[in-house]
Every structure is written in C-alpha cells, then in structure tokens.
Amino acid sequence: MNKIHILCALAMGFAFAACDEVEESLGKPQTHPQEAPVAVDAITVTPSDATFDLKALNDAGEAVQVAGITATTLPEGYSVRTTLEIAKSEDFANAQVLECEMAEAPEGAVLATVAPDALQQAYYENFTHDPRTATLHTRYAVYLAKGNTIVRMGGDDYFYAAASTLTLTPFPASKVIDDSYTLEIAAGDDFSSAMAFPFSHSDASVYDDPKFTVTATFTGEDFDAGLKWRIVGASGTVYGPAGDADESGDLLEGVPAGIVMTQSPLLMSIDMSSDTYDYKQAFACMYTPGTSNGWDGAASQQLTTADYVNYTGLVVVINGDGFKVNPDTGWGGRDMGLSSALTQTTLDNGTVVFEGVCNGSDNIKTTIDGLYYVEFNYNTRAIKLTHISTLGIIGDFNGWGASIALTPSADYLTWTSPATDFPASCGWKFRANDDWSINWGGNADALEFNAGGNITTAEAGTYIVTLDVASVPYKAVLAAQ
C-alpha cells in the first residue's frame, strides 16, 4: 500500500506519535502489541459530506477537512492521530494512505485535514488524470499515542467509517478533451451534408487515454472528384490539419479542412492530448507471402481484421526464408518485415511464442517449422506468433475431454482426424495445443475464432473430420464412413 506524507505538525495542543506506517516522522514505536487504553466505540469518526474543490482550496491556502473526530474519554497524556485511506473501488484495490493533520473543532472535537495539493497528487498519480468531479471510497485508521507508545484502535485491520466516501473536484486539466469526436468528409468545402464517422475509444477516461480511431469509407468516384475532411468534437469545436495535404501532423482549431489523400477505406488516429492526427489507407486483410507459398501473395494465407488495426489468422512458416506481412498481393513497397530477430518464449503449458516488431525489411523467421496463429497490429507493427504444435477436435463425442489429435498434411494446410463416432446433434469444436486459448466453432463452412457457439452435426455416425486453413474462411469437412 502506498503512502503520501502530508505535514505532521501538531495543532491546538494535540501531540502525535508514529504508527508503523509513519514511524519515520516520529521515531521508532514499541514493537510489542499494545492494548488500547479506551474501547473502540469511545472514538467516533464522522466523514464530511461536502464536495471539495481542490484548486479553490489550494489557492485559498485552506486544507481539505475530510472528517471530524470525537472521543468520549481519553486518558491523560494520550493524543489522537488518524490516516485517511482512499480508493477508486469498494474493495480498496490500489488504495492510497495519507496522513492527516489535526485541527481543533467546536465542542472538543478535532478535524482531520489533508492538503489539497497532496490529495490531488495521490488522485492524479494513482487513479486518473480526469479533472471531473468524482467520488472516492474512504476509511480511517485511528491511533492513540503516548510518547513512543502507539496503539491502533481496533487492531491492524480495523477502520472507522469503513464504507464512507469523499467527493472532490480535482485541479482543472491543462487541456479540455471532449468525450467523443466525429470525422466529417465532404465534397469540397460544403460540410452541410458531410459523411459522418464517429471515432471509437477505449473504456478509459479520455484524459487517461486521449487516443481515438475511426475507419471511413467512400466511393472511388467521390475520391477522384475530391474530398475534404475535418474533425468535430462533442462540444462543437472544429479541427483541421496544419497542412491541408498532410497525412499526419498537428490539429488546429478553426483552420480550413484537409484534403483526403488516401483511398477508401481510410483509417485515422487522433491524440487529443497533443492535438495530432495520422491517417492511412485501411486494408481488409494482410497477405503473408513467404517460403511456404513460393512468395506469392495471392496464394498466401491471409490475416483478417474487424477494425483495420488488429489482424489475425493462421500462417504456415517454413524457415528457409520465412515470410513477410504485406497489404498487397504484389511487391509495391508496402511489405513489412523485421529489423531484429523475434524473441522466443515458452509458456507454462509448453506453447512456444515468438514476438517482435515489423519495422524493418528482414524476413520474419521462427526456429520451428509449422502452423502459427499470428496476431499483427498495423498501427504499432507488433507481431506475435503462437506455434500450433497440435490441432484437435473436442465435443460431445468424447465428453469434452482431451482433444482428439488431427494429422497435418505436409504443407500444414489441412488437418485430418481419425474416424470418430458422433452422437446425434453433436456439438463440437476445434482447438489448438489441447487448450482453449485458440479454438474455432460456429458454422462449419465459415469457422469463427474463439466463437461461443459449437459446430453442430445433426446426424449420428462415424466421421473423418478435415480442417482446411488454406484460405479464409476456414472450413470443416466431414466425411461419413
């Protein structure tokens, strides 16, 4: 658990000694267990229900008064101290601990306070950069101190106001970021009837992840006639490029729209913390020309995508010369290879994985010939190859036990099962390496990767199953015996 030290000065005659968490400021405490000099219920912690504007309090030189503390009885010579624990979630995962200053309050109570800039630091560095008002989960540890003797009330796991909350408005962000943005594409400068393409975004706050992506489609005729683009935020702010014909650069407010320089589909990424953009032509698939297919892109296996960023699929790797990733079937200069060798890792289950970045011209090579499940990120050029040492079938015919292994063809493009008895209405799937992390189900004529649905064979009988991964979609063929 992290802690943030705030001023430990004593206020209004209250003196404090250290607990284990804060012993640096007040000396070494006794290490043997201490019995509390008063009952737990002799002390009450009442959290504030106010909303604290941290910037306003900081500017005014005022503290955040997080809670009031009262004690019905307090033996002579003892003083009270408290720490505040804050978290984003009720389970107090990644909780942060802040020491509190104490100040006198009416009717013998004391106020537990923290400095607004320290609370801001804890919030910003550990939870989120989002400047909007938020509610944190809070709880308080209370200590009684006399000299170097420290006692935590209730023991190490006891908290006062254990289900309390604190509402704060953080310091304003240096730049306001809208929750959503739209790419508008129009013929010429008239955007009154523009095509609108909303950007997608992660589940994180836009202040923690300011990057957005979108894929826009338009006809070749419209592109040839001339198109322009601009970005509009949810607040109505309009952005254009610093250079109207640039495919990447800075976004500026109130400048003319940019010229669309790339044919459809267009993939655009923006970073609204730095006001920058980048776009390129998106591709429906990536080809994998290499030794296994005679370096013929049209004959190679394909990596497919649902978002024009992440491409996945099966690739046969023969390591005479390996392969490359290419958006084209020909060699137009857009093929992607390595600048350094792939790193090799063996997982706990024995599966071998290779990883690297396709930011060079060297061929992509592994140390093991065979079939691989390949994941490729077009934006970052990161590539991951998981070796498929076995492919098998699993289902109702074997009680969903260990996979029944398939035998690969010499080129690894077809895999065949032994004769297997299927019950009626048999549900089943393919999976790799006798594990569920890579599997296919759904429609036998168009298998789906990690699909929730099973393949279903209606008629009972003995079948030989063949998996064909030569082209997309992958297919399952059943031959009755």
N, C-alpha and C positions, 0 to 999 in steps of 0.2 A: 504494500500500500504506500503510495507516495505521500509526502507531506510538504507543506509550504509554510515557512516560518514567517509569522507576522510579528510586529513589535510585542515584546514580552514585558513591557513596563507595567508597573503596578499602579492602579488608580484608586483614589479615595481611600487610602489606608489599607487596601487589601494586599496581602503578600502571598506569593505563589512559589511553590517548589515544583520540580520537574517530575514528570512520569517517564517511563522508558522511552516514549516517543519524542520527548523534548528534553532529555537529560543534558544535552549539550549546553543549554542556556542556563541551567540552574544546578549543575553539579550532579554527582553520581548518587542515585537513590539507593535506599536499602534494597537488597535483593531478596530478603526473606519475605514470605507472604505477610500482609498486614490485615488485621480485621478493621472494618470501617467503624469509626467512633460513633456514627449515627446510623439509623436504619435508612434503607434506600428511599423509602417514601417520605423521609424528612426533607427531601430536596425535590423541588418541582421546577421543570424547565418548560417555559411557555414560548414557543416559536412565534415570531412576528408573522402576521398575515398581509403585510404591506408588499407592494411591488417596488423594488429598489432600482432606481435609475443610476447605474454605476458612474456614468460620465458626469451627471449633475452632482452627485455626492462628492466625487473626486475633485471637481472644480471648486466646490464649496469648502473643501477641506474637512468634510464630515465622514464619519465611519458608518458602515452598514450595521445597524442594530438588529442582529439576527434573532435574539431570544432574550427573555427575562428569566432570572433565576432567583428563587426564594428558598430559604431554609428555615424550617420551624425551630430547630435548635442547632447550635453549632458550638462544640466545646471550645473552651478558651485556648487561644494560640493556634487554632486551625483556620485556614483560609480556603477559598473555593477557586477552582480553576476548571475550564472546560475547553474541549476541542470540538470543532464542527466538522462533520464528515458529509461530503456532497457527492452525488452520483446522478447519472442520467437515467438509470433504471432502478426499479424497485429492489432488485437483488444486490445492488450496490457493487456491481462489477466495475472495475477501474475507478473505485472511489478515491477521492482526494481528501486529505486531512489538513485542516487549517487551525492553527492556534488562535484563540480568541483573546482579545484584550477585555478587561472587565471595567465597567464604569458604574458609579453609584446611581441608583434609581429611587423613586419615591417609595416610602413605606418599607424601607430596609431591604428592598430587592437590589439586585445588581443586573446590569445589562452585559450580555456577551456581544462583542462587536468584532468586525474584521475590516481591514482597509479595503476600499472598493477596487483599488488597482491590483491588490493581491487576489481578490476574488475573480477579477477579470482575467488575470494571468492563469489561474487554475482552470477556469472555464475554457479559455481560448486554446491553451496548450494541450488540454486533455480531452475535451469534449467536442467542441465545434467552433468554427470561425463565424458562425451565423450571428448577426447582430440583433436579430429579432427577439422580442420578449419570450422568455422560456421559464419553465418551472423545473426545479431540481428536487430530487429526493434528498432528505436530510435526516441526520440523527446526531445525538450529542453524547460525548463521553464526559463525565464529571469526576473530578478528583478533589480530595481533601489533602492538604499539605500542612505539615508542621516541621519546620526545619528541613532536614533531608529525608524525612519520612513522607512517603507518598502512598495514598490509598486510592485505588479506582473504585468508585461506588458501584456495587453490584458485580464486580469482577471484570475480567478482560473482555467478555463477550456481551456485557450489558450496556444498553444505550437508553438514554432518556429521549422522549419524543421520537421513538424509533420509526414511526411512519409519517413523519412531518414533511413539509415541503417548503421551498423558498422560491419566490418568483423574482426574477431580475430582468432588467433590460441592459444588455451589455453595451460597451462602448460602440459608437457607430463604426461601420466598415469604411475603409478609405474609398471604396467604390461600391455603389449600389448595383446589384446584379438582379435582373428580373428572373422570375421562376420559369419563364418559358420564352422561346423565340421562334420566329417563323421566317423561313426563306421564301421570298417572293420572286418570281420570274415572270417577266412580261416582254411583249414585243415592243421594243423601243422604250421610250421614257414614260409611257402611259401605264401606270400601275393600277388603274381603276378596276380592271378585270384580270389582274395578275393571277397566275397559278400560285397556290399557297402550299407550302410543305413544312409542317411543324417539325422542329428539331426534337430528337429524343434525348433523354437524360437519365442518369442513374437514379437510384433511390436516395442518394445522399443529398444533403443540403447543397444548393448551388454555390455556397461560399466555401464548402469543403471540396466540391468537385465542380469547378466552373466550366467544364468542357461539355459541349453539346455536339451531336452529329445528326445528319439528315441525308437522305437519298432522294434526289429529284429526278423525275422522268419527263421527257418531252419528245416530240417527233423530230425526225431528221429534217423535215421540211421547215419546221419552226426554227431549228438551229441554223439552217442555211440562210433563212431570212433575217436572222439577227435577233438575239435575245439579250436582255439585261437582268441583273439581279440586285437585290438589296435584302437587308435583314431588319425585321421589325420586332422589338421586344414587347412583352405583355403590357408595359407601361406606355407604349406608343412611340418610344424612341426609335428613330430610323438610322440605320448604319449603312455605310457604303465603304468600298475599298479605297485606300490611299492612292492606289494606282489602278485605273479602271480596267486595264487588260491583264493585271497580275493574277495568277492562280493562287498566290499566297501573299500574306502581308498584314498590314495594320488595318483595323476597322476604325472609321471616324464617323462622328455624328454629323448629319446634315450635309454630306457630300453627295455628288451625283452617283447614280447606280453604276455598278460594274458591268463589263461585257462578259457574257458567258463564253468561255474559250474552250470548253470541253463538251464533247457529245454526250448524249444520254446513255446510261444513267449517270448522274453526277453525284459524287459523294463529297459532302462538305463537312468540315470540322471547325468549330469555333471555340476559343478560350476567352471567356468574358471577364476574367481577372486581368488579362493582359491586352484584351481587345485585339486579338489576332484571329486570322482565318487561314484555311487551307482547303483547296478542293482539287479533285482529280476525277477522272472517269472511273466509275464503278464497273465491276466485272461480274458476270453471272457465275463464272467458275474460274478456277485456275487449273491449267494443264500441267502435267508432270513428265515432260519428255526426259528420257534417260536410257540407260543401257537396256533395261527390261523391254522397251518398246522401240528400240532402234533410233532413239532420239527423234521420234515422230510425234509431235504434239497432238495431232488429230487422232492418233492411235493410243494415246496415253490415258491413264486413269485421271479422273477429274476430282478436284476438291470443290465442293459446293458451299453455298452460303445463304443465310437468311437475312443478313444485314449488310452485306458488301464489305464487311471488315473481317469477320472470323470465317475462315474457310476450313472445311474438314472433309476427310474421306480416306479411303484405303489406297495405298500406293505400294507397288512391288519395288523393292530396292535391291538391285544387283550391283555389287560394289566394284565392278571393273572400273566404271566411271561415275556411278551414282546417278543423280538426276538434278533437275532444276525446276523451280516454280515459274510458270510463265502465263500471263493473261492471254497470250496469243497462241495460236497453233503454229505460227511461223516464227522466224527469228527477226523481230523488228526492233530489238534492242531493249525490250522491257523485261527480259527474263531476269530472275533473281537467284543468286547463289550465296555462298558463304564467303566471309573474309577470314574466318578462323574455324578450326575443326569443332565439330559438335562435342558437347560434354556428355558423358555416359554415366547413367545412374542405374543401380539395381534396386528395385523396390522390395519391401519386406516379403511380398508373395513371389519373388523371383522374376517379375516382369522387368525387362530391360527398356530403359527410356533414354532417348537422345534429345538434346536441346541445343538451340543456337539462335543466331540472328542472320537472316538472309540480306545482308547489307554489302555483299561483295559479288565477285564473279566466279568464285571457285565452286565446283560441283558439290552437291550435298551427298555426303557419303557416311554410311554407318560401318560397323565392324561385323554385322551379321546380315547375310542374305535372307530375304524373305518378305513377308507381308507386314505392313505397318499401318497403324491408324495415325494419320497425320493431322495436326492442328496448326494452322498458319494464320497469323494476324497481319492483315495487309497494311494497317497503319504503322505498327511497330516493327514489322518484318520478323517478329519472333516465330520460331518454328519448333514444334515438339513432335517427335516420332516415337510411338509406343509399339514395340515389337510384339507381333502376334505369333506366339510360339505354337498355340493350338487354337482351333476353332471347333466348336461343338454344338450339338443340339440338346435341349433340355426341355422337359414338359411333362404332360400327364402320362406319357408312355413310360417314364422312369420315376414317377413320383417327385419330379423336380429335384432329383438328387444330383450326383456328379454328372457333368456334361458327357455325352457320348461323342467321342472324338471323330472329326472328319479327316479324310485323307486329301492332301492338296495335290493338284496337278503339278507338273514340272515347272510351269510358269506362275504358280500360286494364284491363278485367276479363277479356278473352280475348285471347290472343296466338296467331297462326297462322303456320305455316311454309309455305314454298314446297313444291311436290311434290318428294319426296326418295326416292331408291331405297334400300330397306333390304335387306341380305342376310338369309338365314335365320338364326334365333336371334340376332338383332341386339341387342346391348347398347348402351344409350344413356342420356343424362341431359339435364336442363335446367340451364342455368347463367346467371347474370346478369353483365352487363358483361364478357363474354368472359373470366371469371376464376372460380377455383374457391372463392372465399371464400363465395359464395352459390350453392348448387345444390340440385337435388331429384332423387331417384331412388327406387328401390324399386318399390312397387306403383303401376301407372298409375291405379288408381281411388282411391288414397289416398297421394299422394306424400309422401315423407319429406324433411325439410330436412337437407341435408348428410349424406344416408344413404350408407352404404358400398356398398350394392348397386345395381346398374344396373337400369333398366327393361329388360325383355326382350320383344322382339316376335318370335314364333316363325316366322311365315311371311314369306318373301321377297316383296317387292312395292314398288310406288310408293305412298307415303302422304303425305297432308297432316296435319300434327300440330297440334292445338289445345290450348293450355293454358288451363284455366279456373280463375281465382283469385277468383271472386266469393264463394265460401264455403269453409269448412273441412269436409272435407279438400280440398285442391287436386287437380284431376283432369287427366289427359291423355287426349285422344280422338284416335284415328287413323282417318282416312277413306281406304280403299283407292281408288286411281284406276284 
